[in-house]
């Protein structure tokens, strides 16, 4: 009787181990999901920071003309009346001139 009980317990243990390693939600699957969750959390944090920057930029554009002027100067190359735009071009290194 005791042998049957031990055999039954071993069968149950083997069945549970099989499910743990090879079942639908096996341990490797769970570890893979945890890694993907970590990656997604990092991506979400990066996107939240980007959204905060965009919200601040939109708020600044709504509130004042200085942000609009700054954007027009940097993106469009616009200048005010009476200003002169100077573009400085750095000389090329000697190695690229010889080719």
C-alpha positions as CSV (number, residue, x, y, z in Angstrom):
1,X,0.0,0.0,0.0
2,X,2.8,2.4,0.9
3,X,4.5,1.7,-2.5
4,X,1.4,2.6,-4.3
5,X,1.1,5.8,-2.4
6,X,4.8,6.7,-3.2
7,X,4.2,5.8,-6.9
8,X,1.1,8.0,-7.0
9,X,3.0,10.9,-5.4
10,X,5.8,10.5,-7.9
11,X,3.4,10.5,-10.8
12,X,1.7,13.7,-9.5
13,X,5.1,15.3,-9.1
14,X,6.2,14.3,-12.6
15,X,2.9,15.6,-14.0
16,X,3.4,18.9,-12.3
17,X,7.0,19.2,-13.4
18,X,6.0,18.4,-17.0
19,X,3.5,21.2,-16.9
20,X,6.0,23.5,-15.4
21,X,8.6,23.0,-18.1
22,X,6.6,22.0,-21.2
23,X,3.0,23.2,-20.5
24,X,1.2,26.2,-22.0
25,X,2.6,28.7,-19.5
26,X,5.9,27.0,-18.9
27,X,8.8,28.7,-17.1
28,X,10.7,29.7,-20.3
29,X,7.5,31.4,-21.6
30,X,7.1,33.3,-18.3
31,X,10.7,34.4,-18.4
32,X,10.4,35.6,-22.0
33,X,7.2,37.5,-21.1
34,X,9.0,39.2,-18.1
35,X,11.8,40.3,-20.4
36,X,9.3,41.7,-22.9
37,X,7.5,43.5,-20.1
38,X,10.7,45.1,-19.0
39,X,11.4,46.3,-22.6
40,X,7.9,47.7,-22.9
41,X,8.2,49.5,-19.6
42,X,11.4,51.2,-20.8
43,X,9.8,52.1,-24.2
44,X,6.7,53.5,-22.3
45,X,9.0,55.7,-20.1
46,X,10.8,57.0,-23.2
47,X,7.5,57.8,-24.9
48,X,6.2,59.5,-21.8
49,X,9.3,61.7,-21.7
50,X,8.8,62.6,-25.3
51,X,5.1,63.4,-24.8
52,X,6.0,65.7,-21.9
53,X,8.5,67.5,-24.1
54,X,5.9,67.9,-26.8
55,X,3.3,69.1,-24.3
56,X,5.7,71.7,-23.1
57,X,6.4,72.8,-26.6
58,X,2.7,73.0,-27.5
59,X,2.0,75.0,-24.3
60,X,4.9,77.4,-25.1
61,X,3.7,77.9,-28.6
62,X,0.1,78.6,-27.4
63,X,1.3,81.1,-24.8
64,X,3.8,83.3,-26.5
65,X,5.4,84.5,-29.6
66,X,8.9,83.9,-28.5
67,X,8.7,80.2,-29.1
68,X,7.2,80.7,-32.5
69,X,9.9,83.2,-33.4
70,X,12.6,80.8,-32.2
71,X,11.1,78.0,-34.2
72,X,10.9,80.2,-37.3
73,X,14.5,81.2,-36.9
74,X,15.9,77.7,-36.4
75,X,13.7,75.7,-38.8
76,X,13.0,78.3,-41.5
77,X,16.1,80.5,-41.3
78,X,14.0,83.6,-40.9
79,X,15.6,86.9,-39.7
80,X,14.1,90.1,-38.4
81,X,14.1,93.4,-40.3
82,X,17.5,95.0,-40.1
83,X,19.3,91.7,-39.2
84,X,21.9,90.1,-41.4
85,X,22.2,86.3,-41.5
86,X,25.7,84.9,-41.5
87,X,26.4,81.3,-42.2
88,X,29.8,80.0,-41.1
89,X,31.2,77.1,-43.1
90,X,34.0,75.2,-41.4
91,X,37.0,74.3,-43.7
92,X,37.3,70.7,-44.7
93,X,40.2,68.6,-43.3
94,X,43.2,68.2,-45.5
95,X,42.6,64.4,-46.0
96,X,39.2,65.0,-47.8
97,X,40.6,67.8,-50.0
98,X,43.1,65.6,-51.7
99,X,40.6,63.0,-52.9
